[in-house]
């Protein structure tokens, strides 16, 4: 069985990753599993989802604590395993540590994996963050200078200029008629 397609979405908190995944799941003709960071976080015991336990996981989502390091690596390996078993996978991520980018590149380089950067100006991220009410204020500002610093992409979308449906359409069009994805393979080669 051939590996399934991976669509890896990387962007800061409140960039629109979750909204985009929902639309992509509805509009892509094949089934895609939602196997990204947000889904995996809810696997943790409740005591790690609030402070002070959260600091052991991901702090302001800008680094991995002692619980977060194996958690993030497990996320990456799970995405690869799902693809290798023939599943199509959508995965949201906040790739703020260079080691995370390198691990994804190494694991996904030989798989059909489209790496998509979700860009959005900081002031828009902070406005969304404060309006949502379910985010720790300051996450977007902390992540903003880190989230794209170590990556290169097959496709970038600006979620401040296009809504989730338009961003999804750009991704689907790229999958159907764009060049084959190479970003993660190039990242893996540059890290070797």
Beta strands, then each sheet from edge to edge (+ up, - down):
strand 1: 6-10
strand 2: 32-34
strand 3: 88-93
strand 4: 113-119
strand 5: 155-158
sheet 1: 2+ 3+ 1+ 4+ 5+
end
